[in-house]
Amino acid sequence: MTGPWRNRKAFMLIASVLACTAVAVSIGLAYPTPVSNPALGADWRCLRSVGIVTTCRRVSHAQPMSHRLSTQPGATRQA
């Protein structure tokens, strides 16, 4: 009669391990840590999420709209 009790304990242990793993992965995805990568330069921002997953994206610096309009040839302003 110890068979069903042992199976229930094993199931509960596996379920709790899977739940803890899911929580740890979701926390890792929600709060990534910044990583510096000098090979890419200052225009790139890299983040490490869960263990070995690292994503990098290019950071573009936006210019004010007035500067963009004045640098285009033939651009006229209408008041």
PyRosetta script that sets phi, psi and omega in degrees:
from pyrosetta import init, pose_from_sequence

init()
pose = pose_from_sequence("MTGPWRNRKAFMLIASVLACTAVAVSIGLAYPTPVSNPALGADWRCLRSVGIVTTCRRVSHAQPMSHRLSTQPGATRQA")
pose.set_psi(1, 1.6)
pose.set_omega(1, 178.5)
pose.set_phi(2, -84.8)
pose.set_psi(2, -10.0)
pose.set_omega(2, -178.1)
pose.set_phi(3, -59.9)
pose.set_psi(3, -56.5)
pose.set_omega(3, -179.2)
pose.set_phi(4, -62.2)
pose.set_psi(4, -35.9)
pose.set_omega(4, 179.5)
pose.set_phi(5, -65.8)
pose.set_psi(5, -41.1)
pose.set_omega(5, 179.0)
pose.set_phi(6, -66.7)
pose.set_psi(6, -39.7)
pose.set_omega(6, 178.0)
pose.set_phi(7, -64.2)
pose.set_psi(7, -39.9)
pose.set_omega(7, 179.1)
pose.set_phi(8, -65.3)
pose.set_psi(8, -41.2)
pose.set_omega(8, 178.4)
pose.set_phi(9, -64.7)
pose.set_psi(9, -42.1)
pose.set_omega(9, 179.1)
pose.set_phi(10, -64.4)
pose.set_psi(10, -41.6)
pose.set_omega(10, 178.1)
pose.set_phi(11, -62.6)
pose.set_psi(11, -44.0)
pose.set_omega(11, 179.6)
pose.set_phi(12, -65.0)
pose.set_psi(12, -38.3)
pose.set_omega(12, 178.0)
pose.set_phi(13, -65.0)
pose.set_psi(13, -45.5)
pose.set_omega(13, 179.0)
pose.set_phi(14, -64.6)
pose.set_psi(14, -41.1)
pose.set_omega(14, 179.3)
pose.set_phi(15, -64.1)
pose.set_psi(15, -40.8)
pose.set_omega(15, -180.0)
pose.set_phi(16, -70.1)
pose.set_psi(16, -36.9)
pose.set_omega(16, 176.8)
pose.set_phi(17, -64.8)
pose.set_psi(17, -43.2)
pose.set_omega(17, 178.2)
pose.set_phi(18, -64.4)
pose.set_psi(18, -38.3)
pose.set_omega(18, 178.7)
pose.set_phi(19, -66.3)
pose.set_psi(19, -42.4)
pose.set_omega(19, 178.5)
pose.set_phi(20, -65.4)
pose.set_psi(20, -38.3)
pose.set_omega(20, 177.6)
pose.set_phi(21, -65.2)
pose.set_psi(21, -41.4)
pose.set_omega(21, 178.6)
pose.set_phi(22, -63.4)
pose.set_psi(22, -40.0)
pose.set_omega(22, 178.0)
pose.set_phi(23, -65.6)
pose.set_psi(23, -43.6)
pose.set_omega(23, -179.8)
pose.set_phi(24, -63.7)
pose.set_psi(24, -41.1)
pose.set_omega(24, 179.3)
pose.set_phi(25, -67.5)
pose.set_psi(25, -41.1)
pose.set_omega(25, 179.8)
pose.set_phi(26, -67.3)
pose.set_psi(26, -36.2)
pose.set_omega(26, 175.4)
pose.set_phi(27, -66.5)
pose.set_psi(27, -40.7)
pose.set_omega(27, 177.8)
pose.set_phi(28, -63.3)
pose.set_psi(28, -36.0)
pose.set_omega(28, 177.9)
pose.set_phi(29, -75.7)
pose.set_psi(29, -31.1)
pose.set_omega(29, -177.6)
pose.set_phi(30, -76.6)
pose.set_psi(30, -31.3)
pose.set_omega(30, -176.9)
pose.set_phi(31, -125.2)
pose.set_psi(31, 77.0)
pose.set_omega(31, 179.1)
pose.set_phi(32, -72.9)
pose.set_psi(32, 153.1)
pose.set_omega(32, 179.7)
pose.set_phi(33, -102.9)
pose.set_psi(33, 137.8)
pose.set_omega(33, 179.1)
pose.set_phi(34, -69.3)
pose.set_psi(34, 144.5)
pose.set_omega(34, 180.0)
pose.set_phi(35, -127.8)
pose.set_psi(35, 132.1)
pose.set_omega(35, 176.9)
pose.set_phi(36, -90.2)
pose.set_psi(36, 135.1)
pose.set_omega(36, 178.6)
pose.set_phi(37, -132.0)
pose.set_psi(37, 95.8)
pose.set_omega(37, -176.2)
pose.set_phi(38, -66.5)
pose.set_psi(38, -19.5)
pose.set_omega(38, -179.9)
pose.set_phi(39, -69.1)
pose.set_psi(39, -28.8)
pose.set_omega(39, -179.2)
pose.set_phi(40, -84.4)
pose.set_psi(40, -30.1)
pose.set_omega(40, -179.8)
pose.set_phi(41, 101.8)
pose.set_psi(41, -176.0)
pose.set_omega(41, -174.9)
pose.set_phi(42, -79.4)
pose.set_psi(42, -14.3)
pose.set_omega(42, -178.2)
pose.set_phi(43, -81.2)
pose.set_psi(43, -0.1)
pose.set_omega(43, -176.4)
pose.set_phi(44, -117.2)
pose.set_psi(44, 145.2)
pose.set_omega(44, 176.2)
pose.set_phi(45, -124.5)
pose.set_psi(45, 121.6)
pose.set_omega(45, -178.3)
pose.set_phi(46, -113.5)
pose.set_psi(46, 140.4)
pose.set_omega(46, 178.9)
pose.set_phi(47, -130.1)
pose.set_psi(47, 137.7)
pose.set_omega(47, 175.7)
pose.set_phi(48, -104.4)
pose.set_psi(48, 122.0)
pose.set_omega(48, -175.8)
pose.set_phi(49, -92.2)
pose.set_psi(49, -81.6)
pose.set_omega(49, -174.8)
pose.set_phi(50, -116.5)
pose.set_psi(50, 104.8)
pose.set_omega(50, 175.4)
pose.set_phi(51, 63.0)
pose.set_psi(51, -94.1)
pose.set_omega(51, -173.2)
pose.set_phi(52, -105.7)
pose.set_psi(52, -0.4)
pose.set_omega(52, -178.3)
pose.set_phi(53, -83.0)
pose.set_psi(53, 113.4)
pose.set_omega(53, 179.3)
pose.set_phi(54, -123.0)
pose.set_psi(54, 129.6)
pose.set_omega(54, 177.4)
pose.set_phi(55, -118.8)
pose.set_psi(55, 140.5)
pose.set_omega(55, 178.8)
pose.set_phi(56, -125.4)
pose.set_psi(56, 142.2)
pose.set_omega(56, 175.4)
pose.set_phi(57, -140.3)
pose.set_psi(57, 151.8)
pose.set_omega(57, -178.4)
pose.set_phi(58, -81.1)
pose.set_psi(58, 132.9)
pose.set_omega(58, 179.4)
pose.set_phi(59, -97.3)
pose.set_psi(59, 116.9)
pose.set_omega(59, 178.5)
pose.set_phi(60, -99.5)
pose.set_psi(60, 134.9)
pose.set_omega(60, 179.1)
pose.set_phi(61, -91.5)
pose.set_psi(61, 117.3)
pose.set_omega(61, -177.7)
pose.set_phi(62, -76.1)
pose.set_psi(62, 140.0)
pose.set_omega(62, 175.9)
pose.set_phi(63, -99.7)
pose.set_psi(63, 148.9)
pose.set_omega(63, 177.7)
pose.set_phi(64, -60.8)
pose.set_psi(64, 151.8)
pose.set_omega(64, -176.4)
pose.set_phi(65, -62.8)
pose.set_psi(65, -36.2)
pose.set_omega(65, -178.7)
pose.set_phi(66, -65.3)
pose.set_psi(66, -33.7)
pose.set_omega(66, 178.5)
pose.set_phi(67, -71.6)
pose.set_psi(67, -37.0)
pose.set_omega(67, -179.3)
pose.set_phi(68, -68.2)
pose.set_psi(68, -38.8)
pose.set_omega(68, -179.7)
pose.set_phi(69, -70.1)
pose.set_psi(69, -35.5)
pose.set_omega(69, -176.7)
pose.set_phi(70, -76.3)
pose.set_psi(70, -20.2)
pose.set_omega(70, -178.5)
pose.set_phi(71, -88.6)
pose.set_psi(71, -11.4)
pose.set_omega(71, -179.8)
pose.set_phi(72, -85.0)
pose.set_psi(72, 129.4)
pose.set_omega(72, 179.2)
pose.set_phi(73, -70.3)
pose.set_psi(73, 138.3)
pose.set_omega(73, 177.9)
pose.set_phi(74, 81.7)
pose.set_psi(74, 3.4)
pose.set_omega(74, -179.9)
pose.set_phi(75, -80.4)
pose.set_psi(75, 130.8)
pose.set_omega(75, 178.6)
pose.set_phi(76, -120.8)
pose.set_psi(76, 147.8)
pose.set_omega(76, 177.0)
pose.set_phi(77, -99.1)
pose.set_psi(77, 138.9)
pose.set_omega(77, 176.4)
pose.set_phi(78, -113.1)
pose.set_psi(78, 131.3)
pose.set_omega(78, -177.9)
pose.set_phi(79, -96.0)
pose.dump_pdb("model.pdb")
